[in-house]
């Protein structure tokens, strides 16, 4: 009888170890997939930033007067907004 209990306990331990091994493999696969997705996203973001910088540089070179006028307008608007917010306090 004690042999049967020992065998059942050993079998239960083996099954539990196998389940734990499968769970750890699933977690490792999920982490690996997540890392792959993050790396791809970072690469795509870097490429998009480079493209945006190149496009901006090209537009500035093509339209320098419009760029200066726009920068002045945005600066004036931001300064007015900040001054108005400080005045309200």
BASE-480179 format. One record per residue: residue in three letters; z, y, x of N, C-alpha, C in turn. Coordinates in pm, whole numbers, plus 50000, padded with zeros to 5 digits. Atoms other than C-alpha are relative to their C-alpha. Example, Ala and Ser with C-alpha at 12.3 -4.5 7.8 and 13.67 -1.06 7.14 Angstrom:
<recs>
REC  lolum    n.Z    n.Y    n.X   ca.Z   ca.Y   ca.X    c.Z    c.Y    c.X
REC    ALA  50000  49881  50089  50780  49550  51230  50000  50120  50090
REC    SER  49994  49881  49918  50714  49894  51367  50073  50109  49923
</recs>
This chain:
<recs>
REC  lolum    n.Z    n.Y    n.X   ca.Z   ca.Y   ca.X    c.Z    c.Y    c.X
REC    UNK  50000  49881  50081  50000  50000  50000  50000  50126  50086
REC    UNK  49997  49882  49915  50086  50244  50276  49868  50018  50074
REC    UNK  50131  49992  49936  49754  50159  50440  49902  50071  49907
REC    UNK  50089  49938  50096  49575  50265  50124  50027  50150  49992
REC    UNK  49965  49859  50005  49761  50596  50112  49950  50070  50127
REC    UNK  50046  49943  49874  49682  50657  50479  49848  50012  49999
REC    UNK  50146  49995  50005  49316  50573  50423  49952  50111  49906
REC    UNK  50037  49895  50095  49296  50801  50119  50025  50138  50059
REC    UNK  49968  49872  49937  49464  51080  50310  49898  50033  50108
REC    UNK  50099  49979  49894  49224  51036  50604  49865  50037  49940
REC    UNK  50127  49971  50067  48927  51033  50367  50003  50142  49943
REC    UNK  49987  49865  50057  49055  51348  50194  49991  50106  50110
REC    UNK  50006  49907  49887  49104  51519  50530  49857  50013  50052
REC    UNK  50139  49999  49954  48750  51423  50636  49912  50081  49904
REC    UNK  50078  49925  50100  48604  51559  50310  50031  50149  50009
REC    UNK  49961  49860  49990  48801  51881  50346  49941  50063  50126
REC    UNK  50058  49949  49875  48684  51922  50706  49850  50022  49983
REC    UNK  50143  49986  50022  48324  51865  50596  49971  50122  49911
REC    UNK  50017  49882  50087  48359  52126  50318  50024  50128  50078
REC    UNK  49972  49882  49918  48511  52372  50564  49885  50027  50095
REC    UNK  50113  49984  49909  48225  52310  50805  49880  50059  49926
REC    UNK  50110  49946  50080  47968  52374  50529  50025  50146  49965
REC    UNK  49967  49862  50035  48150  52691  50424  49984  50092  50121
REC    UNK  50012  49916  49880  48167  52823  50780  49853  50017  50038
REC    UNK  50144  49988  49974  47795  52750  50825  49936  50099  49904
REC    UNK  50055  49906  50098  47716  52939  50505  50039  50143  50034
REC    UNK  49954  49866  49961  47924  53236  50620  49925  50047  50123
REC    UNK  50073  49964  49878  47757  53233  50962  49856  50037  49966
REC    UNK  50138  49968  50042  47412  53226  50797  49994  50134  49929
REC    UNK  49998  49872  50072  47505  53515  50567  50018  50116  50097
REC    UNK  49979  49894  49901  47631  53721  50861  49873  50021  50082
REC    UNK  50124  49990  49923  47316  53643  51059  49891  50072  49920
REC    UNK  50098  49932  50086  47098  53750  50765  50033  50149  49989
REC    UNK  49959  49860  50010  47299  54071  50729  49968  50078  50126
REC    UNK  50030  49934  49872  47260  54154  51097  49851  50025  50011
REC    UNK  50146  49985  49996  46885  54095  51071  49955  50116  49911
REC    UNK  50036  49892  50092  46861  54329  50771  50039  50136  50057
REC    UNK  49954  49873  49944  47065  54600  50942  49911  50042  50117
REC    UNK  50087  49966  49886  46854  54582  51259  49864  50050  49953
REC    UNK  50130  49957  50052  46532  54608  51058  50010  50138  49937
REC    UNK  49981  49870  50063  46670  54902  50858  50016  50110  50103
REC    UNK  49980  49901  49893  46781  55084  51173  49867  50031  50068
REC    UNK  50131  49979  49936  46438  55033  51330  49910  50083  49909
REC    UNK  50084  49924  50094  46261  55159  51017  50048  50144  49988
REC    UNK  49946  49863  50008  46492  55460  50998  49963  50080  50124
REC    UNK  50039  49932  49876  46425  55545  51361  49852  50035  50000
REC    UNK  50144  49972  50008  46051  55516  51305  49973  50114  49903
REC    UNK  50019  49892  50098  46075  55739  50996  50044  50134  50058
REC    UNK  49953  49876  49939  46276  55998  51190  49899  50051  50103
REC    UNK  50102  49960  49903  46019  55999  51470  49877  50058  49931
REC    UNK  50116  49952  50075  45738  56040  51218  50026  50136  49938
REC    UNK  49964  49871  50058  45921  56324  51044  49999  50110  50107
REC    UNK  49999  49903  49891  45975  56501  51376  49858  50035  50045
REC    UNK  50139  49973  49962  45609  56462  51470  49928  50085  49895
REC    UNK  50064  49922  50108  45494  56591  51128  50049  50144  50000
REC    UNK  49943  49865  49999  45730  56887  51149  49943  50081  50117
REC    UNK  50056  49932  49883  45611  56975  51499  49855  50041  49974
REC    UNK  50141  49971  50029  45249  56956  51385  49987  50114  49899
REC    UNK  50005  49892  50100  45314  57178  51080  50038  50135  50061
REC    UNK  49957  49876  49935  45496  57436  51292  49887  50055  50087
REC    UNK  50109  49955  49915  45206  57448  51534  49881  50051  49918
REC    UNK  50113  49960  50083  44952  57481  51253  50028  50129  49923
REC    UNK  49964  49885  50083  45142  57748  51053  50122  50073  50057
REC    UNK  49882  49937  49939  45369  57950  51285  50055  50117  49917
REC    UNK  49952  49885  50078  45386  58264  51063  50076  49952  49876
REC    UNK  49933  50054  50119  45474  58062  50753  50134  49938  50037
REC    UNK  49875  50060  49953  45740  57876  50953  50106  50106  50023
REC    UNK  49904  49891  49973  45904  58200  51067  50045  50064  49870
REC    UNK  49965  49938  50129  45891  58350  50717  50094  49909  49921
REC    UNK  49915  50096  50072  46042  58035  50566  50139  49994  50062
REC    UNK  49870  50005  49933  46318  58021  50828  50081  50125  49970
REC    UNK  49929  49876  50034  46406  58386  50764  50048  49999  49856
REC    UNK  49961  50005  50141  46410  58333  50387  50118  49906  49978
REC    UNK  49890  50096  50014  46633  58025  50415  50127  50057  50062
REC    UNK  49883  49939  49936  46867  58206  50657  50059  50111  49917
REC    UNK  49952  49891  50084  46889  58509  50433  50070  49945  49875
REC    UNK  49941  50060  50120  46957  58293  50125  50135  49935  50033
REC    UNK  49874  50066  49962  47224  58090  50307  50107  50104  50033
REC    UNK  49904  49895  49968  47389  58405  50442  50050  50070  49876
REC    UNK  49960  49937  50127  47390  58564  50097  50095  49909  49923
REC    UNK  49915  50096  50072  47539  58249  49943  50138  49991  50064
REC    UNK  49871  50008  49930  47812  58223  50208  50079  50129  49979
REC    UNK  49932  49872  50023  47892  58595  50175  50054  50010  49859
REC    UNK  49957  49996  50141  47912  58565  49797  50121  49908  49979
REC    UNK  49889  50093  50016  48141  58258  49823  50127  50055  50066
REC    UNK  49883  49943  49933  48372  58434  50071  50056  50119  49922
REC    UNK  49958  49884  50077  48383  58746  49855  50079  49958  49876
REC    UNK  49931  50048  50119  48498  58543  49553  50142  49958  50029
REC    UNK  49864  50045  49964  48805  58419  49740  50086  50119  50008
</recs>
